[in-house]
């Protein structure tokens, strides 16, 4: 038998922002996250990346966030990842 244990307080999400919007964000800023089902979660900015690596680029990617170049309609290589720590994850969200 195998089991995986995940700390309820270790959940986080990435938001991808245009570099021109980064001046509006600071570490510890409060954040509201709307899930696809309409549920709202709260969190705070934990960190802001300083750059990204486009996985289609064969150059070195040491110490830089690695992202796929596109996600549906957004070109992620034109965005900077912002890590958002969730303040609390409701039990019904964990069960989903």
RODO-2510 file (C-alpha; in nm, 4 decimals, decimal comma):
residues 96
     n   res          X          Y          Z
     1     x     0,0000     0,0000     0,0000
     2     x     0,1218     0,3504    -0,0840
     3     x     0,0090     0,6799     0,0590
     4     x     0,0874     1,0420    -0,0150
     5     x     0,0600     1,3045     0,2557
     6     x     0,0364     1,6722     0,1561
     7     x     0,0499     1,9568     0,4063
     8     x    -0,2732     2,1594     0,3745
     9     x    -0,0688     2,4782     0,4210
    10     x     0,1709     2,4075     0,1330
    11     x    -0,0676     2,4926    -0,1541
    12     x     0,0244     2,7773    -0,3876
    13     x    -0,0523     2,9024    -0,7380
    14     x     0,1368     3,0914    -1,0051
    15     x    -0,0067     3,4010    -1,1661
    16     x     0,1619     3,5146    -1,4873
    17     x     0,1817     3,8917    -1,5279
    18     x     0,3099     4,1293    -1,7943
    19     x     0,6330     4,2929    -1,6821
    20     x     0,4627     4,6341    -1,7029
    21     x     0,2180     4,5232    -1,4296
    22     x     0,4873     4,4071    -1,1836
    23     x     0,5309     4,7554    -1,0398
    24     x     0,1779     4,7157    -0,8964
    25     x     0,2740     4,4002    -0,7004
    26     x     0,4759     4,3618    -0,3832
    27     x     0,5641     4,0608    -0,1688
    28     x     0,2935     4,0054     0,0977
    29     x     0,0258     4,1933    -0,1027
    30     x    -0,3174     4,0310    -0,0479
    31     x    -0,4636     3,8379    -0,3412
    32     x    -0,8080     3,7003    -0,4294
    33     x    -0,8088     3,3938    -0,6543
    34     x    -1,1268     3,2954    -0,8382
    35     x    -1,1433     2,9266    -0,9275
    36     x    -1,3180     2,8053    -1,2417
    37     x    -1,6177     2,6997    -1,0281
    38     x    -1,6535     3,0582    -0,8993
    39     x    -1,5118     2,9847    -0,5535
    40     x    -1,2896     3,2624    -0,4154
    41     x    -0,9688     3,1808    -0,2271
    42     x    -0,7447     3,4318    -0,0532
    43     x    -0,3699     3,4413    -0,0517
    44     x    -0,0711     3,6703    -0,0622
    45     x     0,2202     3,7331    -0,2988
    46     x     0,5030     3,5104    -0,1828
    47     x     0,7619     3,5892    -0,4508
    48     x     0,8096     3,7452    -0,7925
    49     x     1,0423     3,5821    -1,0448
    50     x     1,3123     3,7971    -1,2002
    51     x     1,2777     3,6384    -1,5434
    52     x     1,1735     3,3219    -1,7235
    53     x     1,3198     3,0652    -1,9585
    54     x     1,1304     2,9851    -2,2773
    55     x     1,1470     2,6049    -2,3081
    56     x     1,1717     2,6366    -2,6891
    57     x     1,5030     2,8193    -2,6479
    58     x     1,8121     2,5883    -2,6499
    59     x     2,0229     2,8263    -2,4360
    60     x     2,1067     2,7659    -2,0686
    61     x     1,8258     2,8036    -1,8154
    62     x     2,0190     2,7905    -1,4885
    63     x     1,8372     2,9579    -1,1996
    64     x     1,5481     3,0885    -1,4135
    65     x     1,1841     2,9722    -1,4082
    66     x     1,1123     2,7299    -1,6934
    67     x     0,7708     2,7764    -1,8613
    68     x     0,6022     2,6338    -2,1683
    69     x     0,5847     2,9026    -2,4375
    70     x     0,2052     2,9160    -2,4703
    71     x    -0,1017     2,8319    -2,2658
    72     x    -0,4171     2,8585    -2,4768
    73     x    -0,4367     3,2278    -2,5669
    74     x    -0,1509     3,3608    -2,3470
    75     x     0,2128     3,3613    -2,4524
    76     x     0,3777     3,2838    -2,1197
    77     x     0,7243     3,3827    -2,2351
    78     x     0,5884     3,7384    -2,2298
    79     x     0,4795     3,7025    -1,8652
    80     x     0,6594     3,6853    -1,5307
    81     x     0,5503     3,4193    -1,2770
    82     x     0,4288     3,5472    -0,9399
    83     x     0,4030     3,2805    -0,6705
    84     x     0,0929     3,3212    -0,4530
    85     x     0,0663     3,1380    -0,1212
    86     x    -0,2888     3,0407    -0,0268
    87     x    -0,3860     3,1634     0,3196
    88     x    -0,6344     2,8804     0,3708
    89     x    -0,7622     2,5983     0,1535
    90     x    -1,1257     2,5080     0,2331
    91     x    -1,1913     2,1363     0,2907
    92     x    -1,4357     2,1218    -0,0031
    93     x    -1,1579     2,2456    -0,2336
    94     x    -0,9217     1,9723    -0,1114
    95     x    -1,1809     1,7055    -0,1844
    96     x    -1,2319     1,8243    -0,5428
***
